[in-house]
Amino acid sequence: MKEEIITEEKIEHQGLGSSLKNILFKPSAAFKGANFKGIIIFTIIMMLVGGLLAGWTGVSFITQNPEVPLDEVREMEGMTEESLADVEELMTSETMSMVISISIAVGSVLGIYVGWLIKGGILTLAFNLMGGEAKYSKTLGVLGLAWIPFFLREIVRSAWYISTGEMAATASLLHNHADIFVLWNVLLLIFAFSAVCGLSKKKTAAAVLGYQALNIVLNLGLSSFNNMFTGGIM
């Protein structure tokens, strides 16, 4: 009996360090009694670093391969030789290079944060509708702790770029939504939300996989919509 009480007290007071250790070696225990306030602060810092890594990789690749964005411009319909020359001169200027670099870096970080907040709201609503006890702050904490696979992916991609000079994220959109890091993240979310929200794994899996499918469809739709206005389809 005493051992059970001690175990429960340890779970209730699990610190950030224990949660981080468990997420790698014992995922089922990482979210039990976790310090979600500490996790959210950690998540904000981790996503900032991850976003800057992604932005730095993108900026470095474009800086070393300026012809890549120019090739896309050249493929656009309705471009005359004069207008194409003006665009090329603008895009190769120091001012535009700086604007593009800042835009990529800031966009990478903001995109991660906005996606985190939106996903947290949607899943919180979904779990409550399913009869669970979901709180927005805890949902954000779970999403943040389960974002570690994506953080490790950015480290791997950055290391790959440094060693080869090539972008590792050149796979298709569908592949980027179904690689080993995404699958790891999905499994963590299913088990974590089941424990935190008091729902069966089938229900949490339905919500998590449903959101993942919706995200893929939206990204495919946005990609097709963008191609329509850049000459990729028309």
N, C-alpha and C positions, 0 to 999 in steps of 0.2 A: 504493500500500500504506500509506504513512504517513497519507494522508488518511482511509483506512478505520479505522485504529487510533485516530486522534484522534476521529473521529466516534463510535466505540464507547465511548471513555472519557467523552465528553460525555454519552452516553446513560446510562451507568452512574452518573454523578454528577449526574443531573438534580435540581435543587432544587425546592422548593415553588413558588417564583416561576415557574420555567419550566413546571411542570405546569399551573399556573393559567392561564398565557398560552396554552399549547397547547390547553387544554380549550375555549377560545373560538375559536382561530384554526387549530389543527391537532390535532384530537382524536385522530387515530391515533397521535400521538407523545406524548400527555400521560401515558401510563401506563408508558412504557418507562423502566426504571431509576429510577422515581419513589421519593422519600423517603417511604415509607408511614407511618413514625412521625410525621413532620411533618404529613402529610396527616390522620392521625387526630386530632391535636391541633387542627389547623385545622377539621376537621369538627365536633368537639365545640363549638367556639366558634361556628361558622357555624350549626349546628342550634339552639343556644341563642338566638341572635339571631333566626333564622327563626321559631322557636317562640314567642318573645315578641312578635314582630310579628303573628303569627296570633292569639295570645291577646289582644293589645291591640286589634286590629280587632274581634274578637268581643265583648270587654267594652264597647268604645265603642259598638258598634251596639246592644247590649242596654240600655246605660245611656240612650241617646238614644231607644230604642224599647222601653220597658218592657212595652208591650202584647203584644209578640210572644210571649214565654214564657207570659204570662197567657192568651193565646188558646188555646194548646195545653192548658193546664189546664182551661179552660172546655169543651173538646171531649171531655174524658175522661168516660166513662160512670160513673154511680153517684154523681156529685158533687151534693150538696144545696146549696141556696142558703147555708145557714149554713157548711158546710165550705168552700165556694168563697170566701166572704167571709174566712174565717180564713186560707186559703192566700194570697189576694191581699194581705191585710195583712202576712203574713209575708214574702212575696216582695218587697214594696215597702219593707220596713224597711231602714235603713242597714246593720244587721248582716248581713242576708241578702245585700244587694247586694255587700258586701265579700267574703262567703264565695263567692258566685257568681263574682266577678271573680278572686279568687285561684285558685279551682278551674279556671276556664277557662285562665288563664295557665299554671299548673303542669301541668294536663292536656295542654295543647298541646305543651309541651317534653318531658314524660315520654313522651307518645305517640310522638313522633318518635324519641327515643332507643331505646325498647323495640322499635319497628318496625325500626330499623336493626340492632340486635343479633340479633333473631330472623331477619331476612332474611339477614344474614351467615351465621348458622349453617346455615340451610336450603340456601343456595346453595353453601356450602363442601362440605357433604355431597353435594349433587347432582353437583358437578363432580368430586369424587373418585370417586364411583361411575361416572362416565362415563370414567374413566381419566385425568383431568387431575391436575395437581399444585397443588392449592388449599390455601392456608393461611388460617386464620380472620382473622389480622391483616391480610393483604393483601386479603382479600375485603372487610373493613370499610373499608380504605383506598380501594378502587375504588368501593364504594358511596358513600363520603363525597365523593370528588372528583366523582362523577357526580350528587351531590345538588345541585350548583350550579344547575341549571335550576329546581329547586324553591325554592331560596333567592331566585332572581330573580323567581319567580312570586309569592312573598310580598311582595317589594318592590313589584311591579306592583299587587297587590291592595291593599296599604296605600296606595299613591299614588292608586289609584282611589277608595278610601273617603274619603281626605282631600279630594279634589277634588269628589266628588259626594255624599258622605254616604250612599252605598249600598254594600252588600256586593257584591263582584265574584264571590264564590264561591256564587252562588245557583243554579248550574246543577245538573243532575241528577247523581246519583252516578256513572253511567256516563260522563258528560261529564268529570267531575273526574278520572277514571282514563284519559282518552284525549285530553287537550288537547295543545297543541303542546309544553308543557314535559315532560309524561309521555313523549311520543314521542321527544323529544330525550334524555331520561334513558335510555330503553330502548335506543336506538341506541348511546349511549355505553357502556352495560353490555355489550352484545353484542360490540363491538369490543375493549373493555378486557379482559374475561375471556378472550377468545380469545387475546390476547397474553400475559396474565399466567399463565394456567393451561395454556397449550399445547394448547388444544382448537380444533376447527374452529368457524367462525362458526355453522354449522348446529346444533351441539350447544349452544353457549352461548345461541343464540337460543331453542332449545327450553326450556332451563332458565329463562331470564329471562322469556320470554313465558308459560311454564307457571306461574311464580310470580305473574306479573301477573294471569293469569286466575283463579288460586286466590284471590288477594287480593280481586278484584272479587266473586267468588261469596260469600266469607265476609262481606264488607261488606253485600252485598245481603241475605244471610241474617240478619245481626245487625239490620239496619234493619227487616226484616219482623218479626223476633222482638220488637223494641222496640215496634213499632206494635200488636202483639197485646195488649200490656199497658198501652198508653196510649190505647186506644180507637180506634186508626186502622183496625183491621180488624174487631174484634168488634162 
